[in-house]
Amino acid sequence: MPLLTKPEIRKPEPETPEPAVEEPVQIDHVELSADHFNFGFDVVDKWAEDRTKLALISIDQSGDAARYHTFFRLSQESDKFVNVLRKIGIKKGDRVLVILNSIPEWYVVMIGMIKMGVIPMPGTTQLKPKDIEYRLNRSEATMVITDMVHTGRVERVVEKCPTVKHLMSIDCQMEGWHCFSSEMAEASDVVDRNTIEPTLADDPMWIYFTSGTTGHPKMVLHAQRYAKAHEVTARHAQNLRGTDLHWTVSDTGWAKAAWGKLFGQMIVGAAVIQWDTPGRFVPDKLLGLMEQYGVTSFCAPPTVYRMLIQKDLKKYKLTLRHCMSAGEPLNPEVIRVWREAFGVEIYDFYGQTETVCIIANSPDFPLRYGSMGKPTPGHDMRIVDDDGGPVPVGEEGNIAIYLGDGRPPGLMMEYWKDPEEMEKAFRGDFYYTGDRGYVDEDGYFWFVGRSDDVIKSSGYRIGPFEVESALVAHDAVAECAVVGADDPEGTRGVLVKAFIVLAAGFEPSDELTKELQNFVKETTAPYKYPRLVEYVDELPKTISGKILRRELRKA
């Protein structure tokens, strides 16, 4: 996969010359068989019948060069990797930890493993040795695939991981390690599907470790059908078309990568773009690359949007058609600034590592700022009490999926090896998301907070998101997080406390604190304003970018 200069984006030359088919391949809807399904064979290889159709643009770390990959190329390379795995002795059901940056080899190894029924476990490149050791032993992994930067972390712990038999490095020759490039150079790119044990739609396919905001990460086990179920994410939440060039900002170790870099996008035939950024990305460079490559569809977590709107957006001429956000609720003020700069809304949507997109705003109905939107097809979303009873419209309760009419295909199989967590999440006819919210009279869902994050102060229940939304609407606030904190005077019990990262040009002061408090009083109910305010340089976050409120509650 050589480094190429930039060709015509929508119609790249095939990397291996082949005769073109007379008619373009179309996959209008991928049927999920009651028996068998395999994303690699049934989606990637199907699109590969059109040997010129673009699948991936992969930008290097500098941002100055890119590699272009057709579906045909990814099909060939993933078949090669199937043969590499067979040679090594990896078999269906084996678990493999993958720690790679946003490089095309990530696609090759993931698709190849899916074809074989091997279970990839994506891990963020920010994992520390103790995190790697925990994941390898908890999952009883057989293999690790990583790059030269991270081999040292693996070697520090692998002797304490008895099930690990094979190590593979993408980019270097090391004693005791398989070299990906060498193995691939010797492997055949021909695979007869009939010689591979077939995968049932309900066979295990993928394991994600949750980000661990409340303890050790849980293993979220998804079936082969999970890949197909992301069609609803692509079509209804991301509004994707086969002609789109889509960019989701996400580490390959996050569940967001499955949501925005792989499954749904390839099902609808959209091309995806990725940027190999091992450290923090530069917002201005990201905006410039979006302009340069003609990105039409963009998805990023609220943290990224909050960084982008601090820049001079008027400098960039973007060709965006649709924008989205997920991970945490997006504040209306960020949506307003983005719309004024580029003429497009940001559509918030909602789901979890355990699900596909289950609630979304969509161009199919009016956008209601601040809401999560409405349930996506196939998901009977409800607000219920702790016993599964209905909660009146407008009143806060648990956000849950009703399972009485059947289990949605995008819902996880289980928290693997964790029966206690399964009992918490699956109660009666419901899957409890662990989030709190309410539904309005028009069927829009509104996020209040994680069950553990809701603040009980002076007899009121206060959702941190509403207070945060008010604060970020003020020019002085770049980012903030709200938690409950003990009253230092001991008279009021729990108080609302705000941790605030100031925008450029603002300095902490008593006058600014009073101004922000009054601003919240005027924007929301007076009892919700933060009686305690602390200014910080940055907020503690998980490796997936979510705010660690439990750390702030200790402060």
C-alpha positions as CSV (number, residue, x, y, z in Angstrom):
1,M,0.0,0.0,0.0
2,P,2.3,2.7,-1.2
3,L,2.2,6.4,-0.4
4,L,0.4,8.2,-3.2
5,T,0.0,11.7,-4.4
6,K,-3.5,13.0,-4.3
7,P,-5.7,11.7,-7.2
8,E,-9.3,12.4,-8.0
9,I,-11.0,11.6,-4.7
10,R,-14.2,10.2,-6.0
11,K,-12.8,8.1,-8.8
12,P,-9.3,6.9,-7.8
13,E,-7.3,4.7,-10.0
14,P,-7.2,1.1,-8.7
15,E,-4.0,0.2,-7.0
16,T,-3.9,-3.1,-8.9
17,P,-5.1,-2.7,-12.5
18,E,-8.2,-4.8,-13.2
19,P,-11.0,-4.7,-15.7
20,A,-13.9,-2.7,-14.5
21,V,-17.4,-4.1,-14.2
22,E,-19.9,-2.9,-16.7
23,E,-22.4,-1.6,-14.1
24,P,-21.5,-0.1,-10.7
25,V,-22.3,-2.4,-7.8
26,Q,-25.1,-1.2,-5.5
27,I,-26.0,-2.4,-2.0
28,D,-29.3,-0.7,-1.3
29,H,-29.9,-2.8,1.8
30,V,-27.9,-5.5,3.4
31,E,-30.2,-8.4,4.4
32,L,-29.4,-10.0,7.7
33,S,-29.8,-13.7,7.3
34,A,-31.4,-15.5,10.2
35,D,-28.5,-17.9,10.1
36,H,-25.3,-16.5,8.6
37,F,-23.7,-13.1,8.2
38,N,-20.2,-11.9,7.9
39,F,-19.3,-8.2,7.4
40,G,-16.1,-8.9,5.6
41,F,-17.5,-11.3,3.0
42,D,-21.0,-9.9,2.7
43,V,-20.2,-6.2,2.6
44,V,-16.6,-5.4,1.9
45,D,-16.2,-8.1,-0.7
46,K,-19.5,-7.2,-2.3
47,W,-18.5,-3.6,-2.9
48,A,-15.1,-4.9,-4.1
49,E,-16.8,-6.2,-7.2
50,D,-16.5,-2.5,-8.4
51,R,-12.8,-2.5,-8.4
52,T,-12.5,1.3,-8.6
53,K,-14.8,2.3,-5.7
54,L,-13.1,4.3,-3.1
55,A,-13.3,3.0,0.5
56,L,-10.6,4.9,2.5
57,I,-8.4,8.0,2.4
58,S,-5.7,7.7,5.1
59,I,-3.7,10.9,5.8
60,D,-0.2,10.6,7.4
61,Q,0.8,12.3,10.6
62,S,2.1,15.5,8.9
63,G,-1.2,15.9,7.1
64,D,0.8,16.5,3.8
65,A,0.3,13.1,2.1
66,A,-2.4,10.4,1.9
67,R,-2.9,6.8,0.8
68,Y,-6.1,5.9,-1.1
69,H,-7.7,2.5,-0.9
70,T,-10.5,0.9,-2.9
71,F,-12.8,-1.7,-1.5
72,F,-11.1,-4.1,-3.9
73,R,-7.7,-3.3,-2.3
74,L,-9.1,-3.8,1.3
75,S,-10.7,-7.0,0.2
76,Q,-7.4,-8.4,-1.2
77,E,-5.4,-7.2,1.8
78,S,-7.8,-8.6,4.3
79,D,-7.8,-12.0,2.5
80,K,-4.0,-11.9,2.7
81,F,-4.3,-11.4,6.5
82,V,-6.7,-14.3,6.7
83,N,-4.0,-16.5,5.3
84,V,-1.4,-14.9,7.7
85,L,-3.7,-15.8,10.6
86,R,-4.1,-19.4,9.3
87,K,-0.4,-19.8,9.0
88,I,0.2,-18.6,12.5
89,G,-2.5,-20.9,13.9
90,I,-5.1,-18.4,15.0
91,K,-8.6,-19.8,14.8
92,K,-12.3,-18.8,15.1
93,G,-13.2,-17.6,18.5
94,D,-9.6,-16.5,19.5
95,R,-9.4,-13.0,21.1
96,V,-6.9,-10.6,19.7
97,L,-6.0,-7.2,21.2
98,V,-5.3,-4.6,18.6
99,I,-3.5,-1.3,19.5
100,L,-3.0,0.8,16.4
101,N,-3.2,4.4,15.3
102,S,-5.5,5.5,12.5
103,I,-3.6,3.7,9.8
104,P,-5.0,1.6,6.9
105,E,-3.5,-1.6,8.4
106,W,-6.1,-1.3,11.2
107,Y,-8.8,-1.9,8.5
108,V,-6.9,-4.8,7.1
109,V,-6.5,-6.7,10.3
110,M,-10.0,-6.0,11.6
111,I,-11.7,-7.1,8.4
112,G,-9.5,-10.1,8.1
113,M,-10.3,-11.3,11.6
114,I,-14.0,-10.7,11.1
115,K,-13.9,-12.9,8.0
116,M,-12.3,-15.8,10.1
117,G,-14.5,-15.3,13.1
118,V,-11.6,-14.3,15.2
119,I,-12.6,-11.7,17.8
120,P,-10.8,-8.4,17.6
121,M,-10.6,-6.2,20.8
122,P,-9.7,-2.7,19.8
123,G,-7.6,-0.8,22.3
124,T,-6.7,2.8,22.4
125,T,-3.1,3.8,21.9
126,Q,-3.3,5.6,25.3
127,L,-3.4,2.2,27.1
128,K,-0.8,1.9,29.8
129,P,1.0,-1.5,30.6
130,K,-1.4,-2.2,33.5
131,D,-4.4,-1.6,31.2
132,I,-2.9,-4.0,28.6
133,E,-2.3,-6.6,31.2
134,Y,-5.8,-6.4,32.5
135,R,-7.4,-6.7,29.0
136,L,-5.2,-9.6,28.0
137,N,-5.9,-11.6,31.1
138,R,-9.5,-10.7,31.5
139,S,-10.3,-11.8,27.9
140,E,-7.8,-14.7,27.8
141,A,-6.4,-13.2,24.6
142,T,-4.3,-15.3,22.3
143,M,-2.6,-12.6,20.3
144,V,-1.6,-8.9,20.4
145,I,-1.2,-6.7,17.2
146,T,0.5,-3.3,17.7
147,D,3.2,-1.1,16.3
148,M,6.8,-0.2,17.2
149,V,5.7,2.6,19.5
150,H,3.7,0.3,21.7
151,T,5.7,-3.0,21.6
152,G,7.6,-2.0,24.8
153,R,4.4,-1.6,26.8
154,V,3.3,-5.1,25.7
155,E,6.6,-6.7,26.5
156,R,6.6,-5.3,30.0
157,V,3.5,-7.4,30.9
158,V,3.2,-10.2,28.4
159,E,5.0,-12.7,30.7
160,K,2.2,-12.2,33.2
161,C,-0.4,-13.1,30.5
162,P,-0.2,-16.9,30.0
163,T,-2.8,-17.2,27.3
164,V,-0.9,-14.9,24.8
165,K,0.9,-17.1,22.3
166,H,1.6,-14.7,19.4
167,L,2.8,-11.1,19.1
168,M,2.7,-9.1,15.9
169,S,4.2,-5.7,15.1
170,I,3.0,-3.8,12.1
171,D,6.2,-1.9,11.3
172,C,9.3,-3.6,12.7
173,Q,11.3,-6.8,12.9
174,M,11.8,-7.9,16.5
175,E,12.8,-11.2,18.1
176,G,9.7,-13.0,19.3
177,W,7.4,-10.9,17.2
178,H,5.7,-11.7,13.8
179,C,6.3,-8.9,11.3
180,F,3.1,-7.9,9.6
181,S,4.7,-6.5,6.5
182,S,6.9,-9.6,6.0
183,E,4.1,-12.0,6.6
184,M,1.8,-10.1,4.2
185,A,4.4,-10.0,1.5
186,E,4.5,-13.8,1.5
187,A,0.8,-14.4,1.8
188,S,-1.7,-15.2,-1.0
189,D,-4.5,-12.8,-1.6
190,V,-6.9,-15.6,-2.5
191,V,-9.3,-17.0,0.1
192,D,-12.0,-19.5,-0.7
193,R,-14.9,-18.7,1.7
194,N,-16.0,-22.3,1.6
195,T,-12.8,-23.3,3.3
196,I,-13.5,-21.1,6.3
197,E,-15.8,-22.1,9.1
198,P,-18.9,-19.9,8.5
199,T,-20.0,-17.3,11.0
200,L,-23.6,-17.2,12.3
201,A,-25.2,-13.8,12.7
202,D,-25.3,-14.6,16.4
203,D,-21.7,-15.7,16.7
204,P,-19.4,-13.5,18.8
205,M,-17.6,-10.9,16.6
206,W,-16.1,-8.0,18.6
207,I,-15.2,-7.1,22.1
208,Y,-15.0,-3.5,23.4
209,F,-13.8,-2.6,26.9
210,T,-15.9,0.2,28.3
211,S,-14.0,3.4,29.2
212,G,-14.2,2.5,32.9
213,T,-15.7,5.7,34.4
214,T,-16.9,3.8,37.5
215,G,-14.3,1.0,37.9
216,H,-12.6,-1.6,35.9
217,P,-13.6,-1.7,32.3
218,K,-16.3,-4.2,31.4
219,M,-16.1,-6.5,28.3
220,V,-18.9,-5.7,25.9
221,L,-19.4,-8.7,23.6
222,H,-21.1,-8.0,20.3
223,A,-22.3,-10.6,17.7
224,Q,-21.7,-10.6,13.9
225,R,-25.2,-8.9,13.6
226,Y,-23.8,-5.9,15.3
227,A,-22.0,-4.8,12.2
228,K,-25.1,-5.0,10.1
229,A,-27.1,-3.2,12.8
230,H,-24.9,-0.1,12.3
231,E,-26.8,0.5,9.0
232,V,-29.3,2.4,11.2
233,T,-26.4,4.5,12.5
234,A,-25.3,5.4,9.0
235,R,-28.6,6.0,7.4
236,H,-30.7,7.5,10.1
237,A,-28.2,9.2,12.4
238,Q,-25.5,10.2,10.0
239,N,-27.7,10.6,6.9
240,L,-25.0,9.0,4.8
241,R,-25.1,8.5,1.1
242,G,-22.9,6.4,-1.2
243,T,-21.3,9.6,-2.6
244,D,-20.3,11.0,0.8
245,L,-16.7,11.4,2.1
246,H,-17.2,10.9,5.8
247,W,-14.9,11.8,8.6
248,T,-15.4,10.7,12.2
249,V,-12.9,12.0,14.7
250,S,-12.1,9.0,16.8
251,D,-9.3,6.9,18.2
252,T,-9.4,3.4,16.7
253,G,-9.8,2.0,20.3
254,W,-13.1,3.8,20.9
255,A,-16.5,2.3,20.1
256,K,-16.9,5.5,18.0
257,A,-14.6,3.9,15.5
258,A,-17.1,1.1,14.8
259,W,-19.8,3.7,14.6
260,G,-18.1,6.1,12.3
261,K,-15.1,4.5,10.5
262,L,-16.1,1.1,9.5
263,F,-19.5,-0.7,9.6
264,G,-22.3,1.6,8.7
265,Q,-20.2,3.7,6.3
266,M,-19.1,0.7,4.3
267,I,-22.6,-0.8,4.2
268,V,-23.9,2.3,2.5
269,G,-20.8,2.6,0.3
270,A,-19.5,6.0,1.6
271,A,-15.8,6.6,1.6
272,V,-14.2,7.4,5.0
273,I,-11.2,9.5,5.8
274,Q,-8.8,9.1,8.7
275,W,-5.8,11.1,10.0
276,D,-2.9,9.4,11.9
277,T,-2.6,11.7,14.9
278,P,-0.8,9.9,17.7
279,G,-0.9,13.1,19.9
280,R,-3.4,15.8,20.2
281,F,-4.6,17.0,16.8
282,V,-4.3,20.7,15.7
283,P,-7.8,22.1,15.2
284,D,-6.7,24.5,12.4
285,K,-5.0,21.6,10.6
286,L,-8.1,19.5,10.9
287,L,-10.3,22.2,9.4
288,G,-7.8,22.7,6.6
289,L,-7.8,19.0,5.8
290,M,-11.6,19.0,5.7
291,E,-11.5,21.8,3.2
292,Q,-8.6,20.2,1.1
293,Y,-10.2,16.8,0.7
294,G,-13.8,18.0,0.3
295,V,-15.3,16.3,3.4
296,T,-19.1,16.2,3.1
297,S,-20.1,14.4,6.3
298,F,-18.5,15.1,9.7
299,C,-18.9,13.6,13.1
300,A,-17.0,14.5,16.3
301,P,-17.5,14.4,20.0
302,P,-18.5,17.6,21.8
303,T,-14.9,18.1,23.1
304,V,-13.7,18.5,19.5
305,Y,-16.4,20.8,18.4
306,R,-15.8,23.0,21.5
307,M,-12.1,23.2,20.4
308,L,-13.0,24.0,16.8
309,I,-15.4,26.9,17.5
310,Q,-12.5,28.7,19.4
311,K,-10.9,29.1,15.9
312,D,-11.6,31.6,13.2
313,L,-14.0,29.5,11.3
314,K,-14.5,32.1,8.6
315,K,-11.1,31.2,7.1
316,Y,-12.4,27.8,5.9
317,K,-14.6,27.0,2.9
318,L,-16.0,23.6,3.8
319,T,-18.3,21.6,1.6
320,L,-20.2,20.0,4.5
321,R,-23.6,18.5,3.8
322,H,-24.3,17.0,7.2
323,C,-22.7,17.2,10.7
324,M,-23.2,15.1,13.8
325,S,-22.0,14.7,17.3
326,A,-22.2,11.9,19.9
327,G,-20.5,10.7,23.0
328,E,-21.9,13.3,25.4
329,P,-24.8,15.8,24.8
330,L,-23.9,18.7,22.6
331,N,-24.6,22.2,24.0
332,P,-26.9,24.4,21.9
333,E,-24.4,27.2,21.9
334,V,-21.8,25.1,20.0
335,I,-24.5,24.2,17.4
336,R,-25.3,27.9,16.9
337,V,-21.7,29.0,16.3
338,W,-21.1,26.1,13.9
339,R,-24.3,26.8,11.9
340,E,-23.4,30.5,11.6
341,A,-19.9,29.6,10.2
342,F,-20.8,26.8,7.8
343,G,-24.6,26.9,7.2
344,V,-25.2,23.4,8.5
345,E,-26.7,22.1,11.7
346,I,-25.0,19.7,14.1
347,Y,-27.3,16.7,14.7
348,D,-26.8,15.1,18.1
349,F,-27.4,11.4,18.5
350,Y,-27.2,8.9,21.2
351,G,-26.0,5.4,21.9
352,Q,-23.5,3.4,23.9
353,T,-20.6,1.0,23.6
354,E,-23.3,-1.6,24.2
355,T,-25.5,-0.5,21.3
356,V,-25.7,1.1,17.9
357,C,-27.4,4.5,17.6
358,I,-30.7,4.2,19.4
359,I,-31.9,7.8,19.5
360,A,-31.0,10.5,17.0
361,N,-31.9,13.9,15.6
362,S,-32.5,13.6,11.9
363,P,-33.3,15.8,8.9
364,D,-36.5,13.8,8.6
365,F,-38.1,15.9,11.5
366,P,-37.5,19.3,13.0
367,L,-34.3,19.7,15.0
368,R,-34.9,20.5,18.6
369,Y,-31.7,22.0,20.1
370,G,-30.4,20.3,23.2
371,S,-32.4,17.1,22.7
372,M,-31.1,13.7,21.8
373,G,-33.8,13.3,19.1
374,K,-36.2,10.4,18.6
375,P,-35.7,6.6,18.7
376,T,-34.2,5.1,15.6
377,P,-35.9,2.3,13.7
378,G,-36.0,-1.0,15.6
379,H,-35.6,0.6,19.0
380,D,-38.5,0.9,21.4
381,M,-37.1,3.6,23.7
382,R,-38.9,4.4,27.0
383,I,-38.5,6.4,30.2
384,V,-39.2,4.1,33.1
385,D,-38.8,3.9,36.8
386,D,-36.5,1.5,38.6
387,D,-39.1,-1.2,38.4
388,G,-39.9,-0.8,34.7
389,G,-43.0,1.2,35.3
390,P,-43.9,4.1,32.9
391,V,-42.9,7.6,33.8
392,P,-45.2,10.5,32.8
393,V,-44.2,12.8,29.9
394,G,-41.8,15.5,31.0
395,E,-40.7,13.7,34.2
396,E,-37.2,12.3,34.7
397,G,-36.5,8.6,34.7
398,N,-34.3,5.8,33.4
399,I,-33.6,5.7,29.6
400,A,-34.2,2.1,28.7
401,I,-34.9,-0.2,25.7
402,Y,-38.0,-2.3,25.8
403,L,-37.2,-5.9,24.9
404,G,-40.6,-7.5,25.1
405,D,-41.1,-7.5,21.3
406,G,-37.6,-8.9,20.6
407,R,-34.0,-8.0,21.1
408,P,-32.6,-5.3,18.7
409,P,-29.7,-6.7,16.6
410,G,-27.3,-3.9,17.7
411,L,-27.6,-4.6,21.4
412,M,-24.7,-6.4,22.9
413,M,-24.8,-10.1,23.5
414,E,-23.6,-9.6,27.1
415,Y,-21.1,-8.1,29.5
416,W,-18.8,-11.1,29.1
417,K,-17.9,-12.8,32.4
418,D,-19.8,-10.3,34.4
419,P,-23.2,-11.7,35.6
420,E,-23.6,-8.9,38.3
421,E,-23.4,-6.2,35.6
422,M,-25.8,-8.2,33.4
423,E,-28.3,-8.3,36.3
424,K,-28.1,-4.5,36.7
425,A,-28.5,-3.8,33.0
426,F,-31.2,-6.3,32.1
427,R,-34.2,-6.2,34.4
428,G,-37.6,-7.5,33.4
429,D,-38.4,-6.6,29.8
430,F,-35.9,-3.7,29.7
431,Y,-32.2,-3.0,29.1
432,Y,-31.3,-0.1,31.3
433,T,-28.7,2.3,29.8
434,G,-27.6,3.7,33.1
435,D,-28.6,7.2,31.8
436,R,-31.4,9.5,33.1
437,G,-33.6,11.6,30.9
438,Y,-37.2,12.5,30.0
439,V,-39.4,12.5,26.9
440,D,-41.5,15.5,25.9
441,E,-45.0,15.6,24.5
442,D,-43.6,15.4,20.9
443,G,-41.6,12.3,21.5
444,Y,-38.1,14.0,21.7
445,F,-35.8,12.5,24.3
446,W,-33.8,14.8,26.6
447,F,-30.6,13.8,28.5
448,V,-30.3,14.6,32.2
449,G,-27.1,12.7,33.1
450,R,-25.6,9.4,34.1
451,S,-27.6,7.9,37.0
452,D,-24.6,8.5,39.3
453,D,-24.1,12.1,38.1
454,V,-27.6,13.6,38.9
455,I,-27.2,16.1,41.8
456,K,-29.7,16.1,44.7
457,S,-29.5,19.5,46.3
458,S,-32.0,21.2,48.7
459,G,-34.7,18.8,47.7
460,Y,-34.2,19.3,44.0
461,R,-32.8,16.8,41.4
462,I,-30.5,18.7,39.1
463,G,-29.0,17.3,35.9
464,P,-25.5,18.5,35.2
465,F,-26.0,18.9,31.5
466,E,-28.6,21.7,31.8
467,V,-26.3,23.7,34.0
468,E,-23.3,23.0,31.7
469,S,-25.4,24.1,28.6
470,A,-26.1,27.4,30.2
471,L,-22.5,28.0,31.2
472,V,-21.0,27.3,27.8
473,A,-23.4,29.8,26.2
474,H,-21.4,32.5,27.9
475,D,-18.4,33.9,25.9
476,A,-16.0,33.3,28.8
477,V,-16.5,29.6,29.0
478,A,-14.7,27.2,26.7
479,E,-15.6,24.0,28.5
480,C,-17.1,23.1,31.9
481,A,-18.3,20.2,34.0
482,V,-20.8,20.3,36.8
483,V,-21.0,18.0,39.8
484,G,-22.5,17.8,43.3
485,A,-20.1,18.9,46.1
486,D,-20.5,19.0,49.9
487,D,-21.3,22.4,51.3
488,P,-18.1,23.6,52.9
489,E,-20.2,25.3,55.6
490,G,-22.2,22.2,56.3
491,T,-25.6,23.8,56.2
492,R,-26.9,23.0,52.7
493,G,-25.8,19.4,52.2
494,V,-24.9,19.1,48.6
495,L,-24.3,22.1,46.3
496,V,-23.9,22.5,42.6
497,K,-20.2,23.0,41.7
498,A,-18.9,24.0,38.3
499,F,-15.4,23.4,37.1
500,I,-14.7,25.9,34.3
501,V,-12.0,26.1,31.5
502,L,-12.0,29.7,30.4
503,A,-11.9,30.8,26.8
504,A,-8.9,32.7,25.5
505,G,-8.8,36.3,26.7
506,F,-10.6,35.7,30.0
507,E,-9.1,35.5,33.5
508,P,-10.6,34.2,36.8
509,S,-12.1,36.7,39.1
510,D,-14.8,37.1,41.7
511,E,-16.6,39.5,39.3
512,L,-16.6,36.9,36.5
513,T,-17.9,34.2,39.0
514,K,-20.8,36.4,40.0
515,E,-21.5,37.1,36.3
516,L,-21.6,33.4,35.4
517,Q,-23.8,32.6,38.3
518,N,-26.3,35.3,37.4
519,F,-26.1,34.1,33.8
520,V,-27.2,30.6,34.8
521,K,-30.0,31.9,37.0
522,E,-31.4,33.8,34.0
523,T,-31.0,30.9,31.6
524,T,-32.3,28.1,33.8
525,A,-34.2,27.9,37.1
526,P,-32.6,30.0,39.8
527,Y,-32.0,27.0,42.1
528,K,-29.7,25.4,39.5
529,Y,-26.9,27.9,39.5
530,P,-23.5,26.8,40.7
531,R,-22.9,28.1,44.2
532,L,-19.3,26.9,43.9
533,V,-17.1,27.7,40.9
534,E,-13.5,26.5,40.4
535,Y,-11.4,27.5,37.4
536,V,-9.1,24.8,35.9
537,D,-6.8,24.5,33.0
538,E,-8.4,21.3,31.8
539,L,-11.0,18.7,32.8
540,P,-10.1,15.1,33.6
541,K,-11.4,12.7,30.9
542,T,-11.5,9.1,30.0
543,I,-9.3,7.8,27.1
544,S,-12.5,8.2,25.0
545,G,-12.8,11.8,25.8
546,K,-15.7,11.7,28.3
547,I,-15.5,13.9,31.4
548,L,-14.6,12.0,34.5
549,R,-17.0,13.6,37.0
550,R,-16.1,11.1,39.7
551,E,-12.6,12.6,39.7
552,L,-14.1,16.1,40.0
553,R,-16.3,15.0,42.9
554,K,-13.2,14.1,44.8
555,A,-11.6,17.5,44.2
